[in-house]
């Protein structure tokens, strides 16, 4: 079934492209989600009339993509992760983590789905990461993975735990002192009452 794309469809084409797809894919996804319309003679005639506008929008998109590539290409971003022995990460560095790091470092929004990791990053170090900016326009960002030493994190947690334990112990001692003082005061009152009788 031939359809005319109304939006960019990754891996298939862009706005105004006529592509051949299976009937089920067209009916169940492309047409219902607003990605395409059927390639009828009427729609093809409308497409010819809209070609100039589509070309102008495409030029703007390409110019924006090239400007973004200039900002991203060769940039270095840092991602902090927890590290165990021998530089091995707990878990892995994901595309959303890299997107957040790019946003923080360069103040540029990058869709996490456009970040091409290939395989998960599980070691401390520097890695080149490709970003598919628009169709065939790509940028490469250097991602440096730095780790928080687990021993340092555990020491900080132990110190915080000891501080909390000390605070609780001091509170318990204060409450115990109040209870003892109340008992002594009560005994003194009883002794005074018995002497006065």
Secondary structure, DSSP 4 states (H G I P E B T S, - for coil): -EEEESS-BTTTB-TT-EEE--HHHIIIIITTTTSEEE--HHHHHHHHHHHHHHHHHHHHHHHHHHHHHHHHTT-EEEEEEEE-GGGEEEEEE-HHHHHHHHHHHH-----GGGEE-SS-EEESEEEEEEEEEETTEEEEEEEEEEEEEHHHHHHHHHHHHHHHHHHHHHHHHHHHHHHHHHHHHHHHHHHHHHHH-
